[in-house]
Amino acid sequence: MNRHDLLSLNEDSLVALANRGLVKRAGRETDVIVEVDGDVVRGTFPDGVVTVLPPGVGLDGASCTCGASGVCRHRIAVVLAYQREQTVPTFEPWSPGELTDELLTAAFGERVVAAARKAYRALPVRLRRPTAEDPVASAELPLCTVRFLVPGELGYVHTDVTADRRDEFVVLAVWAFREADERGVLEFEAGAGTSTDADFGAVPELIEQLVADGAVNATPVQEAALRRAQRDLAERNLHWPAAAMADLVDQVAAYRARSASYDPTRFAALVAELHARQHSTGPRSQVLGTDERAETPLSRVRLTALGCRVLDEHTAEVYFAGPTTVFVLRNRWDRVDASRRVAGTTLGRLAASNVVSESAVRSASRVVRLTTGRVAKTSITPVGEAWAELPVLVRDFAALEAELAALPPAFVRPRVEAELVRVLAVAEVRHVGYDPGAQRLDAVIADADGVTATVSAQHNPHCPAALDVLAKSLSDGPRMISGTVRRAGGLVLDPCAVLTRDGVVVPDLADGEPTALPAGSWTPSEPLAAAIAAALEATAEAAHRGLRHATAGVRTRLEQAAQSLRSVGLGRTADLLAAAEKPEGWCAAHLRLLVLAELRGVHPAGS
């Protein structure tokens, strides 16, 4: 009898169950003697170690006399030896949704199935069906990824979550596939449709008061009330409104402290976002968040760094690609120096490495923390060719632009960090130029079909050599570029790292001083984009100062912005702007402007 489970395990599946080093060591064990007794496979090694692989238990449940508590090289070596002696079956399409509740209950118990049933509502999922090229089915859930390595076998399911909730997430993934089989879609909100109606408590009244008074006149009492409201939202698992409120509190506190981190445009966008999330009728998981807890520890995860973005002199974000999504590791230090470190290594090395960690904690917003402990381990190796195998690698620029165009407005999307971080494969660099007035470096790149995108990087005073290093990397014939994508009259990439022939270059972490850059020819902003940007700045200024404290200058700016909108054909938006004298009217006008800005690719400061 052929063991189809052992024959279905490819190299990537074995790496997921163990690690790449262990698989390589197992591949060198060529002297193992394999015996098959019915459906039990036994391997005997020259040193007397005996490994027995019974059916239905996976490699973790197999026995080996070497004494290893988990998957060892002997178990993997027996699988590889067995595969060498058998014919690998041809791929047949299948779905994890075919697994019945009876099988789930038998494997995991009634308690786990009951817990999963309570959690299976308003659950955002992104599924990937198996193919002949990649026979592994996967489900991206809010707090983990579930991968079905072998068709129909629950013993070979891999998750990156710790053991205490692993089985529950496997059940959720099976049910998600079952619902996808019925609906014919792969990305949706699983479970019974849950209303987005939610009690925002004191938030509406606080927001109305804040818009009326403005950040300029916010008092310590208001700030304290906002903090209480944020905690209340978080306690009720309204993760996205709670996150928006936390950012708003930070903005209010920053202004009161006269900090440079305060931005009127950001302040206004957060106020409008909270209003929008309260009144939106979109899917609950998208607008409000799920009922899942805010974060969960991961068991063993392999991440590939996509570069780094330095936000200020104390903060940097390192982006990592996981099996199906991108994570952010946010690092802070007391002062900028050459030895800034995280997870036991320098930031520069971490931002260009593959990371395998047993001490990671993942949040619902895709922020990952690498904790330290006496037992938990984190290993770091160079990126090498890992970018070429990432799910976020984009070779078709036109398809990516269409994907961005189909997204709902950002203020009602899940507040997922690094949501739009991608890796773009570069077939050609057509132009590189620097705009000294805007202190911006722009480059035109093309994919294999000749479709172009713009790489656009703004000068960062905390990274004086970044633009120079980026320009050199672009002139050296880059293979791939990572960064955040958006639409602005075409596809635009804000770069984080460049993969060249010599390896990964992270401009924000480069040393050196700025030099002369090649100048380019630039065209002024189109009238429509300019009118939208001016209106956004005017409404942000009104919220900053407070509607009831609006000066004659603020009112004049609003009137001029409305006239500019009418001159480019945006009469309805101009009418809303003219009626933005009260908080409700201001929110309606600002939200409409934010939608227009996103559609036209207007990128105001602080957004």
C-alpha positions as CSV (number, residue, x, y, z in Angstrom):
1,M,0.0,0.0,0.0
2,N,1.4,3.4,-1.0
3,R,1.5,6.0,1.7
4,H,0.1,9.0,-0.2
5,D,0.7,11.3,2.8
6,L,4.5,10.7,2.7
7,L,4.6,10.9,-1.1
8,S,2.7,14.3,-1.0
9,L,5.4,16.0,1.2
10,N,7.6,18.1,-1.0
11,E,10.7,19.9,0.2
12,D,8.8,23.1,1.2
13,S,6.4,21.1,3.2
14,L,9.2,19.3,5.1
15,V,10.9,22.6,5.7
16,A,7.6,23.9,7.2
17,L,7.4,20.9,9.5
18,A,11.0,21.2,10.6
19,N,13.5,23.6,9.1
20,R,15.7,23.9,6.0
21,G,18.9,22.9,7.8
22,L,17.3,19.7,9.2
23,V,16.0,18.8,5.7
24,K,19.4,19.2,4.2
25,R,21.0,17.0,6.9
26,A,18.3,14.4,6.3
27,G,19.0,14.4,2.6
28,R,22.6,13.2,3.4
29,E,21.3,10.2,5.2
30,T,21.4,7.8,2.2
31,D,22.1,4.6,4.1
32,V,18.7,4.2,5.7
33,I,17.0,0.8,5.1
34,V,13.2,1.3,4.5
35,E,10.7,-1.5,5.1
36,V,7.0,-1.3,4.5
37,D,4.6,-3.4,6.6
38,G,1.1,-2.8,5.3
39,D,0.7,1.0,5.7
40,V,3.5,1.3,8.3
41,V,6.9,2.6,7.1
42,R,10.0,1.7,9.1
43,G,13.5,3.0,8.6
44,T,16.6,1.6,10.1
45,F,19.9,3.6,10.2
46,P,23.5,2.2,10.3
47,D,23.9,3.4,13.9
48,G,20.9,1.4,15.0
49,V,18.4,4.2,15.2
50,V,14.9,3.0,14.2
51,T,12.1,5.3,13.0
52,V,8.5,4.2,12.6
53,L,6.0,6.2,10.6
54,P,2.4,5.0,11.2
55,P,-0.4,6.5,9.2
56,G,-2.7,9.2,10.3
57,V,-0.4,10.8,13.0
58,G,1.9,13.0,11.0
59,L,5.7,13.3,11.6
60,D,5.2,14.6,15.1
61,G,3.3,11.5,16.1
62,A,5.9,9.1,14.6
63,S,8.4,7.3,16.8
64,C,12.1,7.4,16.7
65,T,14.7,5.8,19.0
66,C,17.0,8.9,18.7
67,G,15.0,10.4,21.5
68,A,14.1,13.7,19.8
69,S,10.8,15.2,21.1
70,G,9.8,16.6,17.8
71,V,10.5,16.1,14.1
72,C,14.0,14.9,13.7
73,R,16.3,14.3,10.7
74,H,15.6,10.6,11.0
75,R,11.9,11.0,10.4
76,I,12.6,13.2,7.4
77,A,15.3,10.9,6.0
78,V,12.8,8.0,6.1
79,V,10.3,10.1,4.2
80,L,12.9,11.0,1.6
81,A,14.1,7.4,1.3
82,Y,10.5,6.1,0.9
83,Q,9.9,8.7,-1.8
84,R,13.0,7.6,-3.7
85,E,11.6,4.1,-3.9
86,Q,8.0,5.0,-4.9
87,T,6.3,6.9,-7.7
88,V,5.0,10.3,-6.7
89,P,1.3,10.5,-7.5
90,T,0.0,13.1,-10.0
91,F,-1.7,16.1,-8.6
92,E,-5.5,16.0,-8.0
93,P,-7.4,19.2,-7.0
94,W,-8.9,19.0,-3.5
95,S,-10.2,21.4,-0.9
96,P,-9.8,21.3,2.9
97,G,-13.5,22.0,3.0
98,E,-14.0,18.3,2.2
99,L,-12.9,17.4,5.7
100,T,-16.1,16.7,7.7
101,D,-17.0,17.9,11.2
102,E,-16.9,14.2,12.3
103,L,-13.2,14.1,11.3
104,L,-12.5,17.4,13.1
105,T,-14.2,16.3,16.3
106,A,-12.4,13.0,16.2
107,A,-9.0,14.7,15.7
108,F,-9.4,17.7,18.1
109,G,-12.3,17.0,20.4
110,E,-15.7,18.5,21.0
111,R,-14.3,21.4,23.2
112,V,-12.1,22.7,20.4
113,V,-14.8,22.5,17.8
114,A,-17.2,24.3,20.1
115,A,-14.6,27.1,20.7
116,A,-14.1,27.4,17.0
117,R,-17.9,27.6,16.4
118,K,-18.0,30.6,18.8
119,A,-15.1,32.3,16.9
120,Y,-16.5,31.6,13.4
121,R,-18.2,34.9,12.8
122,A,-17.1,38.1,11.1
123,L,-13.9,36.4,10.3
124,P,-11.9,37.8,7.4
125,V,-10.1,35.1,5.5
126,R,-7.9,35.0,2.4
127,L,-7.6,31.5,1.0
128,R,-5.3,29.9,-1.6
129,R,-6.3,26.7,-3.3
130,P,-3.7,24.0,-4.1
131,T,-2.3,23.7,-7.7
132,A,0.0,21.3,-9.5
133,E,2.8,23.9,-9.1
134,D,2.1,24.5,-5.4
135,P,0.0,21.7,-3.9
136,V,-0.4,23.3,-0.5
137,A,-3.7,24.9,0.4
138,S,-3.5,27.8,2.8
139,A,-5.8,30.1,4.8
140,E,-4.7,33.5,6.0
141,L,-6.7,34.3,9.2
142,P,-6.4,37.5,11.3
143,L,-3.9,36.0,13.8
144,C,-2.2,33.1,11.9
145,T,-1.7,31.2,8.7
146,V,-2.9,27.6,8.3
147,R,-1.3,25.4,5.6
148,F,-2.7,22.0,4.6
149,L,0.5,20.2,3.5
150,V,-1.1,16.9,2.6
151,P,-4.6,16.4,1.0
152,G,-7.2,15.2,3.4
153,E,-4.7,14.7,6.3
154,L,-5.1,16.6,9.5
155,G,-1.8,15.2,10.8
156,Y,0.1,17.3,8.3
157,V,-1.4,20.7,8.9
158,H,1.1,23.5,9.7
159,T,0.2,26.7,11.6
160,D,2.5,29.5,12.9
161,V,0.5,29.8,16.1
162,T,1.4,28.2,19.5
163,A,-0.1,24.9,20.4
164,D,-2.7,26.2,22.8
165,R,-4.9,27.5,19.9
166,R,-3.5,25.6,17.0
167,D,-6.3,23.1,16.7
168,E,-9.0,25.8,16.9
169,F,-7.5,27.7,14.0
170,V,-7.2,24.5,11.9
171,V,-11.0,24.0,12.4
172,L,-11.7,27.6,11.4
173,A,-9.6,27.2,8.3
174,V,-11.5,24.1,7.2
175,W,-14.8,25.8,7.7
176,A,-13.6,28.8,5.7
177,F,-12.7,26.6,2.8
178,R,-16.0,24.9,3.1
179,E,-17.8,28.2,2.9
180,A,-15.5,29.3,0.0
181,D,-16.5,26.1,-1.9
182,E,-20.1,27.1,-1.6
183,R,-19.7,30.8,-2.4
184,G,-17.0,30.5,-5.1
185,V,-14.7,33.2,-3.7
186,L,-11.4,33.1,-1.9
187,E,-11.3,36.4,0.0
188,F,-14.3,37.2,2.1
189,E,-15.7,37.6,5.6
190,A,-16.5,34.0,6.8
191,G,-19.2,33.1,9.3
192,A,-22.7,34.4,9.6
193,G,-23.1,38.0,8.5
194,T,-22.6,40.1,11.6
195,S,-24.1,43.6,11.7
196,T,-21.6,46.5,11.8
197,D,-23.9,48.2,14.3
198,A,-21.8,48.8,17.4
199,D,-22.0,51.0,20.5
200,F,-19.2,53.5,20.2
201,G,-20.0,54.8,23.6
202,A,-18.9,58.4,24.2
203,V,-16.9,58.5,20.9
204,P,-19.4,60.4,18.7
205,E,-19.9,63.2,21.3
206,L,-16.1,63.4,21.9
207,I,-15.4,63.7,18.2
208,E,-18.0,66.4,17.7
209,Q,-16.6,68.4,20.6
210,L,-13.0,67.9,19.3
211,V,-13.9,69.1,15.8
212,A,-15.7,72.1,17.3
213,D,-12.9,73.0,19.6
214,G,-9.9,71.9,17.5
215,A,-6.6,70.5,18.5
216,V,-5.5,74.0,19.4
217,N,-8.0,74.2,22.2
218,A,-8.1,70.6,23.4
219,T,-7.8,70.4,27.1
220,P,-6.2,67.8,29.4
221,V,-9.8,66.8,30.4
222,Q,-10.6,66.1,26.7
223,E,-7.4,64.1,26.2
224,A,-8.2,62.0,29.3
225,A,-11.7,61.3,28.0
226,L,-10.3,60.3,24.6
227,R,-8.0,57.8,26.3
228,R,-10.9,56.3,28.3
229,A,-12.9,55.9,25.1
230,Q,-9.9,54.2,23.4
231,R,-9.7,51.7,26.2
232,D,-13.4,51.1,26.0
233,L,-13.3,50.4,22.3
234,A,-10.4,48.0,22.8
235,E,-12.1,46.1,25.6
236,R,-15.1,45.5,23.2
237,N,-12.7,44.1,20.5
238,L,-13.4,47.1,18.2
239,H,-9.8,46.9,17.1
240,W,-9.8,49.3,14.2
241,P,-11.7,52.2,15.8
242,A,-9.6,51.6,18.9
243,A,-6.4,51.9,16.9
244,A,-7.7,55.0,15.2
245,M,-8.6,56.5,18.5
246,A,-5.1,55.6,19.9
247,D,-3.5,57.5,17.0
248,L,-5.8,60.5,17.5
249,V,-4.9,60.6,21.2
250,D,-1.2,60.6,20.2
251,Q,-1.9,63.5,17.9
252,V,-3.7,65.6,20.6
253,A,-0.9,64.8,23.1
254,A,1.7,65.7,20.5
255,Y,0.2,69.1,19.8
256,R,-0.2,69.9,23.5
257,A,3.5,69.0,24.0
258,R,4.4,71.1,20.9
259,S,5.9,68.0,19.3
260,A,7.0,67.9,15.7
261,S,5.1,64.6,15.3
262,Y,1.8,66.5,15.3
263,D,0.3,66.9,11.8
264,P,-3.0,68.8,11.2
265,T,-3.7,66.6,8.1
266,R,-3.2,63.4,10.1
267,F,-5.3,64.8,12.9
268,A,-8.2,65.6,10.5
269,A,-8.0,62.2,8.7
270,L,-8.2,60.3,12.1
271,V,-11.3,62.3,13.2
272,A,-13.0,61.6,9.8
273,E,-12.0,57.9,10.0
274,L,-13.7,57.4,13.4
275,H,-16.8,59.1,12.0
276,A,-16.7,56.8,9.0
277,R,-16.2,53.6,10.9
278,Q,-19.1,54.4,13.2
279,H,-21.5,54.9,10.2
280,S,-20.2,52.4,7.7
281,T,-22.3,49.4,6.6
282,G,-19.4,47.4,5.3
283,P,-18.3,44.0,6.7
284,R,-17.7,44.1,10.4
285,S,-14.2,42.6,10.3
286,Q,-13.2,45.2,7.8
287,V,-14.7,48.2,9.5
288,L,-14.5,47.4,13.2
289,G,-12.2,44.4,13.5
290,T,-12.9,40.8,14.7
291,D,-13.7,39.4,18.1
292,E,-10.2,37.9,18.2
293,R,-7.9,39.1,20.9
294,A,-5.4,41.8,19.9
295,E,-2.4,39.5,19.5
296,T,-1.2,35.9,19.8
297,P,2.2,34.2,20.2
298,L,3.5,32.3,17.2
299,S,5.2,28.9,17.5
300,R,7.9,29.0,14.9
301,V,7.8,31.4,12.0
302,R,10.1,32.1,9.0
303,L,10.1,35.7,7.8
304,T,11.9,37.4,4.9
305,A,13.0,41.0,5.5
306,L,11.9,43.6,2.8
307,G,13.9,46.5,4.1
308,C,13.4,49.3,6.6
309,R,11.8,52.7,6.9
310,V,13.2,55.2,9.5
311,L,10.4,57.3,10.8
312,D,12.2,59.6,13.1
313,E,15.4,59.7,15.2
314,H,13.9,57.2,17.6
315,T,11.8,54.9,15.5
316,A,12.2,52.5,12.5
317,E,10.0,49.9,10.9
318,V,11.3,46.7,9.4
319,Y,9.0,44.9,7.0
320,F,8.9,41.1,6.8
321,A,7.1,38.9,4.3
322,G,5.5,35.8,5.8
323,P,4.0,32.8,4.0
324,T,1.0,34.9,2.8
325,T,1.2,38.4,4.2
326,V,3.6,41.2,5.3
327,F,4.4,42.1,8.9
328,V,5.9,45.1,10.5
329,L,8.4,45.1,13.3
330,R,8.6,48.5,15.0
331,N,11.8,49.3,16.8
332,R,12.6,52.2,19.1
333,W,15.9,53.2,20.7
334,D,16.9,55.9,23.1
335,R,19.2,57.7,20.5
336,V,20.5,57.2,17.0
337,D,23.9,55.6,16.9
338,A,25.7,52.9,14.9
339,S,24.8,50.2,17.4
340,R,21.0,50.4,17.3
341,R,19.9,46.9,17.8
342,V,16.8,44.7,17.9
343,A,16.4,40.9,18.5
344,G,20.0,40.7,19.3
345,T,21.4,42.1,16.0
346,T,21.9,45.4,14.3
347,L,19.0,46.9,12.5
348,G,20.8,47.0,9.2
349,R,21.5,43.3,9.3
350,L,17.9,42.5,10.4
351,A,16.4,44.5,7.5
352,A,18.2,42.4,4.9
353,S,17.8,38.9,6.4
354,N,15.7,35.8,6.6
355,V,14.5,35.4,10.2
356,V,13.5,32.2,11.8
357,S,12.0,32.8,15.3
358,E,10.4,30.8,18.1
359,S,9.7,34.0,20.0
360,A,7.5,36.0,17.7
361,V,4.1,37.6,18.7
362,R,1.7,38.7,16.0
363,S,-1.1,41.2,16.3
364,A,-4.3,41.5,14.4
365,S,-2.9,44.5,12.6
366,R,0.1,42.5,11.4
367,V,2.6,44.0,13.8
368,V,5.1,41.4,14.9
369,R,7.3,41.5,18.1
370,L,10.4,39.4,18.6
371,T,10.5,38.7,22.3
372,T,13.5,37.6,24.3
373,G,13.7,34.7,26.6
374,R,15.9,32.0,28.0
375,V,14.5,29.2,25.8
376,A,13.0,31.0,22.7
377,K,15.4,31.4,19.8
378,T,15.8,33.7,16.8
379,S,18.2,32.9,14.0
380,I,19.2,35.3,11.2
381,T,20.6,34.5,7.7
382,P,21.1,36.6,4.6
383,V,18.1,37.1,2.3
384,G,19.8,35.5,-0.7
385,E,17.2,34.6,-3.4
386,A,14.2,34.5,-1.0
387,W,12.5,37.5,-2.6
388,A,12.0,35.5,-5.8
389,E,9.7,33.1,-4.0
390,L,7.6,35.6,-2.0
391,P,3.8,35.8,-2.4
392,V,4.1,39.6,-2.5
393,L,6.3,39.6,-5.5
394,V,4.6,41.5,-8.4
395,R,5.7,40.9,-12.0
396,D,2.6,42.4,-13.6
397,F,2.3,46.1,-12.8
398,A,-1.0,46.5,-14.6
399,A,-2.6,43.8,-12.5
400,L,-1.4,45.4,-9.3
401,E,-2.8,48.8,-10.3
402,A,-6.1,47.2,-11.0
403,E,-6.0,45.5,-7.6
404,L,-5.4,48.9,-5.9
405,A,-8.2,50.5,-7.8
406,A,-10.7,47.8,-6.5
407,L,-9.9,48.5,-2.8
408,P,-12.5,50.3,-0.7
409,P,-11.4,53.6,0.9
410,A,-8.6,53.4,3.4
411,F,-10.6,54.8,6.2
412,V,-13.0,51.8,6.3
413,R,-10.4,49.1,5.4
414,P,-8.8,47.0,8.1
415,R,-6.0,48.9,9.8
416,V,-3.4,46.4,8.7
417,E,0.2,47.6,8.9
418,A,2.2,47.3,5.6
419,E,-1.0,46.4,3.8
420,L,0.3,47.7,0.5
421,V,4.0,46.7,0.8
422,R,5.0,44.7,-2.3
423,V,8.1,43.6,-4.1
424,L,8.2,44.7,-7.8
425,A,10.3,42.8,-10.3
426,V,12.2,45.2,-12.5
427,A,12.9,44.4,-16.1
428,E,14.2,47.9,-17.0
429,V,15.0,51.3,-15.4
430,R,14.1,53.9,-18.0
431,H,14.9,57.2,-16.2
432,V,16.2,58.5,-12.9
433,G,15.9,62.2,-11.9
434,Y,15.9,64.4,-8.9
435,D,13.6,67.4,-8.2
436,P,15.6,69.7,-6.0
437,G,12.6,71.9,-5.1
438,A,10.6,68.9,-3.8
439,Q,13.7,67.1,-2.6
440,R,12.4,64.0,-4.3
441,L,14.0,61.3,-6.4
442,D,11.8,59.7,-9.1
443,A,12.6,56.8,-11.4
444,V,10.6,55.1,-14.1
445,I,10.8,51.3,-14.1
446,A,9.1,48.8,-16.4
447,D,8.0,45.2,-16.0
448,A,8.6,42.4,-18.6
449,D,5.6,43.6,-20.6
450,G,6.8,47.2,-20.8
451,V,4.2,48.5,-18.3
452,T,5.8,51.3,-16.2
453,A,5.7,52.4,-12.6
454,T,7.3,55.2,-10.8
455,V,9.7,54.8,-7.9
456,S,9.4,57.9,-5.8
457,A,11.4,58.7,-2.7
458,Q,11.3,61.8,-0.6
459,H,14.3,63.2,1.3
460,N,14.3,62.1,5.0
461,P,16.4,64.4,7.2
462,H,17.1,61.4,9.5
463,C,18.6,59.5,6.5
464,P,20.9,62.0,4.7
465,A,22.4,59.4,2.3
466,A,19.2,57.5,1.4
467,L,18.5,59.2,-1.9
468,D,22.1,58.9,-3.1
469,V,22.3,55.2,-2.3
470,L,18.9,54.7,-3.9
471,A,20.1,56.5,-7.1
472,K,23.2,54.3,-7.3
473,S,21.2,51.1,-6.7
474,L,18.8,52.1,-9.5
475,S,21.7,52.8,-11.9
476,D,23.3,49.4,-11.1
477,G,20.5,47.5,-12.7
478,P,18.2,46.4,-9.8
479,R,16.4,43.1,-10.0
480,M,13.6,43.9,-7.5
481,I,12.5,46.8,-5.4
482,S,10.4,46.6,-2.2
483,G,8.2,49.3,-0.9
484,T,4.7,50.7,-0.4
485,V,2.6,51.0,-3.5
486,R,-0.2,53.5,-4.3
487,R,-1.9,55.0,-7.3
488,A,-1.1,58.6,-8.5
489,G,-1.7,58.8,-12.3
490,G,-0.2,55.3,-12.5
491,L,1.5,52.9,-10.1
492,V,3.9,54.6,-7.6
493,L,6.3,52.8,-5.3
494,D,7.8,54.4,-2.2
495,P,10.9,52.2,-1.9
496,C,12.3,50.5,1.2
497,A,15.0,48.2,-0.2
498,V,16.6,47.3,-3.6
499,L,17.8,43.9,-4.5
500,T,20.9,44.3,-6.8
501,R,23.4,41.8,-8.1
502,D,25.4,42.3,-4.9
503,G,22.5,41.8,-2.5
504,V,19.9,43.8,-0.7
505,V,20.5,47.6,-0.2
506,V,18.5,49.4,2.4
507,P,18.7,53.2,1.6
508,D,17.3,54.5,4.9
509,L,20.1,52.7,6.9
510,A,23.0,53.7,4.6
511,D,25.9,55.8,5.8
512,G,27.3,58.8,4.1
513,E,26.5,62.4,3.1
514,P,24.3,63.7,0.3
515,T,25.8,64.5,-3.0
516,A,24.7,66.1,-6.3
517,L,22.0,64.0,-8.0
518,P,20.9,63.9,-11.6
519,A,18.3,66.5,-12.3
520,G,15.0,65.6,-14.0
521,S,12.3,67.5,-15.9
522,W,9.1,67.9,-13.9
523,T,5.6,68.9,-14.8
524,P,3.3,70.8,-12.4
525,S,0.4,69.1,-10.6
526,E,-2.7,68.8,-12.6
527,P,-5.5,71.2,-11.6
528,L,-7.8,68.5,-10.3
529,A,-5.2,67.1,-8.0
530,A,-4.1,70.6,-6.9
531,A,-7.7,71.5,-6.1
532,I,-8.3,68.4,-4.0
533,A,-5.0,68.8,-2.1
534,A,-5.8,72.5,-1.3
535,A,-9.3,71.6,-0.1
536,L,-7.9,68.8,2.2
537,E,-5.4,71.3,3.7
538,A,-8.2,73.9,4.2
539,T,-10.5,71.4,6.0
540,A,-7.6,70.1,8.1
541,E,-6.8,73.6,9.1
542,A,-10.4,74.2,10.1
543,A,-10.4,71.1,12.3
544,H,-7.0,72.0,13.7
545,R,-8.3,75.4,14.9
546,G,-11.8,74.3,15.7
547,L,-15.0,75.1,13.8
548,R,-16.4,77.3,16.5
549,H,-13.0,79.2,16.6
550,A,-12.6,79.5,12.8
551,T,-10.8,82.8,11.9
552,A,-11.6,84.9,8.9
553,G,-8.5,83.5,7.3
554,V,-9.7,79.9,7.7
555,R,-13.2,80.8,6.3
556,T,-11.5,82.5,3.3
557,R,-9.4,79.4,2.6
558,L,-12.5,77.2,2.7
559,E,-14.3,79.5,0.3
560,Q,-11.4,79.6,-2.1
561,A,-11.1,75.8,-1.9
562,A,-14.7,75.4,-2.8
563,Q,-14.3,77.7,-5.8
564,S,-11.3,75.7,-7.0
565,L,-13.3,72.5,-6.7
566,R,-16.1,74.0,-8.7
567,S,-13.7,75.1,-11.4
568,V,-12.5,71.5,-12.0
569,G,-16.1,70.1,-12.0
570,L,-16.4,68.9,-8.4
571,G,-19.5,70.9,-7.7
572,R,-21.1,68.4,-5.2
573,T,-17.9,68.3,-3.2
574,A,-17.7,72.1,-3.2
575,D,-21.3,72.3,-1.9
576,L,-20.4,70.0,1.0
577,L,-17.3,72.1,1.7
578,A,-19.4,75.2,1.8
579,A,-21.7,73.6,4.4
580,A,-18.9,72.4,6.6
581,E,-19.7,74.8,9.4
582,K,-20.7,72.1,11.9
583,P,-19.0,68.8,12.8
584,E,-21.4,66.6,10.8
585,G,-21.0,68.7,7.7
586,W,-17.2,68.9,8.1
587,C,-17.0,65.1,8.4
588,A,-19.0,64.6,5.2
589,A,-16.9,67.1,3.3
590,H,-13.5,65.7,4.5
591,L,-14.5,62.1,3.9
592,R,-15.5,62.9,0.3
593,L,-12.2,64.7,-0.2
594,L,-10.2,61.7,1.2
595,V,-12.0,59.4,-1.2
596,L,-11.2,61.7,-4.1
597,A,-7.6,62.0,-3.0
598,E,-7.2,58.2,-2.9
599,L,-8.8,57.8,-6.3
600,R,-6.6,60.5,-7.9
601,G,-3.5,59.6,-6.1
602,V,-3.2,62.8,-4.2
603,H,-0.7,62.2,-1.4
604,P,-1.0,65.0,1.3
605,A,1.4,65.3,4.1
606,G,0.6,63.2,7.1
607,S,-1.7,60.8,5.3
